[in-house]
Amino acid sequence: MSRKMIRHAALAAVAAGALATPALADSPASRLAGQEAQYPPWQHGANNDALKRGLEFTVAPVDVLADFHGTPIDPALVLYVGGNYFFAMAPLVAAFEAEHPAYRGRLYWETLPPGLLDRQIQAGGTVTVGNMTWTAQADVYLADLQKVSAMIEEGTLEGRPVPYVTNELTIMVPAANPGHVTGLRDLGRPGITLVMPNPQWEGVARQIRASLVKAGGEALAREVYGAMVADGRTILTVIHHRQTPLLLLLQGAAEAGITWTSEAVFQEQAGHPLGHVAIPSDQNSQAVYAAGLVAHAAHPKAAHAWLAFLRSDAALSIFERYGFKRIAASGPRLPEETPHGAPASR
């Protein structure tokens, strides 16, 4: 090596060392790094089963594509998953691929609100995010039982719905609970600011409204989803499972928001400074999660394998980590004719 090359290498090493030196604990750079660590996608690449990832370029909060997982290039199975359990998909996919190794690295899944995923199905599976457009039509659609049943009735899905777990509501708050929220009635209190799912996209808004009525009558429901929306004290989200914790945690834009219990459990398990206020059973509302086969699915064998997997002990045990509850043994069962199989050859 020439002296010039040695000198350049030495200078590069010095520069690299300077860049690698950690910022002071209370510097602007360290504070920014701490904030960026709390932005999605939150699971550090675990929610992606692609085997060849090439250049890894994720810069929170500006370039993340947090609700699109795996590779849409020649997938063996495409799942459209209601986004409020995006966090459970990484272990679910890993367990599924352990049982069906032929699918390893060949799943693609999205975790958007159910209403948006329905619209994407109607658009032939095409979606545009920022400056990028791609197509990956769903094989399986996963949302609440009422939505899945309605889509079977209209012909978007076919066969029978496959229910698997239930979930209940809670009130997500910053860890310090600056709004001093103790229950649903507090959400209509003067001076409080809320972040709530938009009924246009989010099925959970239906259960939330029912719980508000149980706690404070129609007056409370109209206040939270009517007057407070009109005067800006209720912020309606487009994708509540991402925006609710961010608005509470990083932006300080709200003091409370109603979510599913599982979402609050995940945020707390992740170490984010958030907490939740339990809703009494007589005021709570329950969702039954279900899945359905998309009509004319491109990968029906893989789709049926996933539908069967959802009712397995391995899958249900994963859901239970986040506060979901199993469907009672007497509940609806899978059709006996459900086939199983590996993906077709590529």
HELIX and SHEET records of a PDB file:
HELIX    1   1 ARG A    3  ALA A   20  1                                  18    
HELIX    2   2 PRO A   28  GLU A   36  1                                   9    
HELIX    3   3 GLY A   83  TYR A   85  5                                   3    
HELIX    4   4 PHE A   86  GLU A   99  1                                  14    
HELIX    5   5 PRO A  101  TYR A  103  5                                   3    
HELIX    6   6 PRO A  114  GLN A  122  1                                   9    
HELIX    7   7 LEU A  145  GLU A  154  1                                  10    
HELIX    8   8 LEU A  184  GLY A  188  5                                   5    
HELIX    9   9 VAL A  204  ARG A  222  1                                  19    
HELIX   10  10 GLU A  223  ALA A  227  3                                   5    
HELIX   11  11 MET A  228  ALA A  230  1                                   3    
HELIX   12  12 HIS A  240  LEU A  249  1                                  10    
HELIX   13  13 THR A  261  GLN A  269  1                                   9    
HELIX   14  14 PRO A  300  LEU A  310  1                                  11    
HELIX   15  15 ASP A  313  GLU A  320  1                                   8    
SHEET    1   A 7 PHE A  68  GLY A  70  0                                        
SHEET    2   A 7 LEU A 107  GLU A 110 -1                                        
SHEET    3   A 7 LEU A  77  VAL A  81  1                                        
SHEET    4   A 7 VAL A 140  ASP A 144  1                                        
SHEET    5   A 7 GLN A 286  VAL A 294 -1                                        
SHEET    6   A 7 LEU A 157  PRO A 174 -1                                        
SHEET    7   A 7 GLY A 257  TRP A 260 -1                                        
SHEET    1   B 7 PHE A  68  GLY A  70  0                                        
SHEET    2   B 7 LEU A 107  GLU A 110 -1                                        
SHEET    3   B 7 LEU A  77  VAL A  81  1                                        
SHEET    4   B 7 VAL A 140  ASP A 144  1                                        
SHEET    5   B 7 GLN A 286  VAL A 294 -1                                        
SHEET    6   B 7 LEU A 157  PRO A 174 -1                                        
SHEET    7   B 7 LEU A 274  ALA A 278 -1                                        
SHEET    1   C 7 PHE A  68  GLY A  70  0                                        
SHEET    2   C 7 LEU A 107  GLU A 110 -1                                        
SHEET    3   C 7 LEU A  77  VAL A  81  1                                        
SHEET    4   C 7 VAL A 140  ASP A 144  1                                        
SHEET    5   C 7 GLN A 286  VAL A 294 -1                                        
SHEET    6   C 7 LEU A 157  PRO A 174 -1                                        
SHEET    7   C 7 LYS A 325  ARG A 326 -1                                        
SHEET    1   D 2 THR A 126  VAL A 129  0                                        
SHEET    2   D 2 MET A 132  THR A 135 -1                                        
SHEET    1   E 2 LEU A 194  PRO A 197  0                                        
SHEET    2   E 2 THR A 234  THR A 237  1                                        
END                                                                             
